[in-house]
Each structure stands twice: as structure tokens, then as C-alpha cells.
Amino acid sequence: MLIIKNANLITMAKDNYFIGSIVADGKKIVEVGKDIDLSKYKNAKIIDAKGLLVTPGLVDPHCHIGVMEEGIRFEGNDTNEMSGPIYPELRGVDSVYAKDMAFEYTYKAGITTVNTGPGSANVIGGTFCAIKTYGETVEEMLIKEETAMKMALGENPKRVYGTNNKNPGTRMASAALMREWLFKARDYHKKYNAFLNKEEDAKEPPFDMKLHSLMRVFDGMIVKIHAHRRDDIMTAIRISKEFGLNTTIEHATEAYLIPESIKKENISLIIGPTLGMASKYELVNKTYKSAKVLEDNDITFAIMTDHPVITLDTTLVQAALFIKEGLSEMKALEALTITAAKLNGIERYVGSLEVGKDADIVIWDGPIFDIMTRTELVVINGQIVHQK
């Protein structure tokens, strides 16, 4: 049992910035609040936070840690299967290396949960998984094997395939391929469910691994669609409406230029990375002012690093630069915790300090968005994994 007392708590639930305590029993939080009777907990390990800020562990909603390993090249890069543009049956969890060197500096920086998975070479590239950033094996780290189906529009698929005279070579072809496979999956889903429900004359369709995986988007599986430019964003929205998909737009670099359209369609975004150079044409309009525009228009968004595009230990640096350009600190915290969890369907486990949730807790030695601030203590699943 672990107790953290005298904490300046930012729970990311209904109460924030109050002095209180957190009690964790094993993996879960069992109490959090102002006036907890700590004397009833015998033989607990007690940490005195001494008034320092205490938050839930941060959540990165979109990255490739463990899938694109740091420090090595071909041997550790399992991000994109570029033998074809349609691979919904791939699972990021099957490529995660738990001992990627990046995990250590990531949890030490206060990021305790990540959603990691395939890249954006393919129009449909497979599923993301949610894992903790500390553990010996993927099974030990796992929150959810498959959180979302990854899809992509824009430059990446047309560059990977079009430059080799393969389909897709244009934005039109990427959209057409996405539609084609969604039509096939919807029909497969209909036939499969008719068979399961024992409808009259219904027969089990011939097993197709691609369609069997992809059909789950018609049961509500989140669809992450990579789209930077405003035209690609609108294509992603158009296709999502056509097929009734539960979509988040990933990167959404130019979404701030069309906030009325985003708001009208009630679409959620996972923005970033904005730190670093504009490495391709799609990024020429990226700006740290974008998050303020989204907040001002009441658009739901989380913030990603896309690690290793920018490394996970720069999570708070990037957020601070958004704040510098007008984003509120509380909205930034939401984008790095509870909203990031919600947009990947894992909010019942992580993203806030609440009873019943995983005991992922960070004590900070200063203001959270100050570049000089470090983590004083990091707890994952009730276990102290880092202490300064």
C-alpha cells in the first residue's frame, strides 16, 4: 500500500489545486481527497509531497515508441509494412519492444501511458495499442491490445506507393482505396453478424483476415485518420460521415484554419507534433497558435508527440509553447491526460486521479510547464518506478 500526503492535487476530475492525499492499494487508487484518515492504513509506505504539485501520469495519445526503436535502424523499425497499402490485420502490439531505450526517459519525464502503433505509409495500416511505459514485457505493460484502427491520407501514402508507380499515387486514389475497403468490410460485417444472429438463410462468410479486422470499425472501434492539410482533414471527415465511423483526426496541422468546419462536424483531434522543423510541405502552416484557436472554438483535442518525430520527454516543452501562444494551462493539462485517454477509449483506467483508476501518479518539483521542472517521483500501477 502506498500513500502520498500533503499533495497539491491536480486530479483532472472535478477538483483541482487542493492539498490532500492519495491512497493506492496495489495497482489501483482506493482514496483521493482532502480529509482522508490515514491512520487506518497500517504498514503503508508514506510519501510526503510537501505541497508539491501531484498529477495523474501523462498520456501520449499517438506515438510509435517500442515500434520504432531508438538507437538502431532497420533492425528495430517495425513501423510501416510497405509491401502494400491495405493492412488492417496488423497489430502494433506485435511489434512493441518493451526494452526500447526510450521507455526509461519517457516514464522519468512523467509520461506513464502511451498509445503506440503503425505509421502512416499505408491507407489502412493496422491497430494501435495502449501500454504503460514501464515493464519487462508488453503483456506486463498492456492496458488494451487494440485501441484504434490507423488510416492515413495526404502525402505519406502517395509518396510511398506513387513514387514506385503503385496505387495510390494521388489523394483521389488514397480516398478511393479507403472507401473500397470500408465498403467490403461493411458488407462482411453485415453477413458475419447475420450468421452470428442466426438470421434465416444466413451463412458464415469465407474468412478474410483483413475484413475480419477492419469490420470492427462498424462496431465502434476508434479510427485514427492521419491528415495534416485542410483538404485531407475534410476528406477524412467526409468518409467518416459516409460510413458512420468513430473518428479522430491525427495531426490535424491545418485544423485551426477551418475551425467552423471542425466544430460543425463535431470531430475530435489529436494535434501535433508542432515542435521542430516543417519537414515536408504539409507542415508549412503549423503554428503554436493552433491550440488556442481550437480551445476558443470549443473543439475537443489532445496533444501528441508522434515519438520519435519528437521525443516523448519533450511532451511538456511542446505544451508550454502552445501555452505561450495562448492555450490555457488547464486545457493543456486535459490534452495531456484525461482527453488523451478518452480519445483512445482508455479513460476508465488512466487520465485522472480517481478511485478505481490505475495508480499512475507524478510528483513534480516545480510548475509543471516550467522547462526546469523535473519529476520528483513517478508511480505506475502503484509501484514507484522513479524517485529523484
Secondary structure, 3 states (H helix, E strand, C coil): CEEEEEEEEECCCCCEEEEEEEEEECCEEEEEECCCCHHHCCCCEEEECCCCEEEECEEEEEECCCCECCCCCHHHECCCCCCCCECCCCEHHHCCCCCCCHHHHHHHCCEEEEEECCCCCCCEEEEEEEEECCCCCHHHHEEEEEEEEEEECCHHHHHHHHCCCCCCCCHHHHHHHHHHHHHHHHHHHHHHHHHHCCCCCCCCCCCCHHHHHHHHHHHCCEEEEEECCHHHHHHHHHHHHHHCCEEEEEECCCHHHCHHHHHHHCCEEEECCCCCCCCCHHHCCCCCCHHHHHHHCCCCEEECCCCCCCCHHHHHHHHHHHHHCCCCHHHHHHHHCHHHHHCCCCCCCCCCCCCCCECCEEEECCCCCCCCCCEEEEEECCEEEEEC
